[in-house]
C-alpha cells in the first residue's frame, strides 16, 4: 500500500514540473490536430471509395 501512495506522490510531483501551454497555444494546437484528423478522414474516405469501386469493377460479372 505504501508503494501506491509513493507512486501517486511522485506523479503529483512530476505534474508540478510540467510546462503547460498557454490557452492560445492549446487552441492553436487543437485546431491543427482537428485539421489533420479531418484531412486524414477525408483522404481515407476518398481512397476507400476508389478502392471499393475498383474491386467492385474487378469482381462484377460483365458477361450478363
Beta strands, then each sheet from edge to edge (+ up, - down):
end
